[in-house]
Amino acid sequence: MTICSRSASAIWGLLAYGLCLLSLSLPGPAFSQVVLSDERFIHYTIKPGDTLSALVAQFINGNDGLSLVSKLNQLGNPNKVQVGKVIKLPRDRIKFRPSNATVSRLNCSGVTLLGGSEPVTVRAGMSLSEGAVLKVPPSCQFAITLEDASTVNLLSGAVIQLKTLRVNVLESSPEIQIELLEGRISVDVPRKRLDGDAPFRVKTPTSVAGVRGTQFRVGFDAVDRQSQVEVATGEVGAKGHEELGEKRASANQGVPVLSTGKSLPLENLPRAPAFKKTELVPSALAVQDVLLEFDVDPKTHKLSLIKAQDAGFSLAQNEIKLLKPEVVVADLGNKAVFYQVAAISETGLYGSTADIAICRGYNRGKNWRCNVQFDLSGLGKPFLYLEHLDADGGSKVLLNAPIDVSVNDQAVFRGVQPGVYKWRVEYVVTESLNSKMSGQFQLIALPGND
């Protein structure tokens, strides 16, 4: 395999290593409903030496704090509180400092920050505060990173509000509430949140998802007003707005919520589609189109498909939904075209995605080979890792190096043979914040004219 560069000096420098840089549904298992703890309050255990007046002065905003806490906990004599007693403190009155979110991924110029007198164009590295409303235009990759290192990826067309973004004086994790007003988001919460820790919630107009350290997705359609909560790893508590009890969804499970605010039974998510076969489409043209077919889960009702010219789907088109597990691929060349596919259940839940790349290759040795593109535009000091996974479980690292985007921000690997590849891009957002994105794709090379 070779990587090709427009720089002649880079070509000769890498040829010695065999490289050249071109540029750079069915119901799931039974479940139990769990009554949500009342997140309006924080519980505090009285310690030796504590006095209620001192606690109120230390933790509570407002001059009426002492009478409020006394009444809330039915304390006849606030000067005598037993050691070990657990009291409730109103969350909305706890002293706090603002937290923030940083725009960590942005490959377009059309994201707008709403809520002020005039919309503001968002830029990479911008700090966002509580109350910010964001609208992502079609065909745009956008992500924000929160103070606890959680990442929120807004898919094309999504609209969210950062409703709550703060750290109070009693909890170590920031309290986060994101309201999804339209579209779909995916969330990665790397730090496990224990019961009693500050809440991390994603709300839609019909649903609430409470997070306990996980990777998950939430969708909301503003037309039919139905919501979906889908778990990739970890656990999420989900419920409709009209429900007291939540359903605990684990990995590869989901909860659909109707427009009435009532949730449907917990479901197992449909498995990710897989490459099945290709067929030539009958045509009088010299170069025929190709029918790309997928093997799908029996629970699949529709197929979500996003097309892109690069492995990271930075140069992606809008989502389309297929009634059949197949798509016609036209005008294939030796540069791979990427398809990200996911099965959708009858209740609207999305399963895991699969990335499949396809090209009409050129012959080198015993294999047809493709060119594979990574779009690194807008990334600060990107570091690219690419690994080929062998069928026997082994692997080979093809690249693990920084890319000089001042020379070219499109890294194109030439002569890539068919197979499965893992990749990762790490990059600098600000002086104090780094971020990364990663993925895996299967590359299919069809015979070309070479």
MOJOQUI-V139199 format. One line per field, one symbol per residue. ss: DSSP state (~ for helix, > for strand, _ for the rest). Layout:
ss=???
This chain:
ss=_>>>___~~~~~~~~_____>>____>_____>>>_____>>>>>______~~~~~~~~>____~~~~~~~~_____________>>>>>~~~>_>>>__>>>>>>_____>>>_____>>_____>>____>>>______>>>>>____>>>>____>>>>>>>>>>______>>>>>>>>>>>>>>___________>>>>___>>>>>___>>>>>>______>>>>>>>_>>>>>>____>>>>>>__>>>>>_____>___>>_____>>>>>>>_________>>>>>>______>>>>>>>_______>___>>>___>>>>_____>_>>>>>>>>_____>>>>>>>>>>>_>>>__>>>>>>>>>____>>>>>>>>>>_____>>>>>>>>_______>>>>>>>>_>>>>>>>>>>>>__>>>>>>>>>>>>>>____
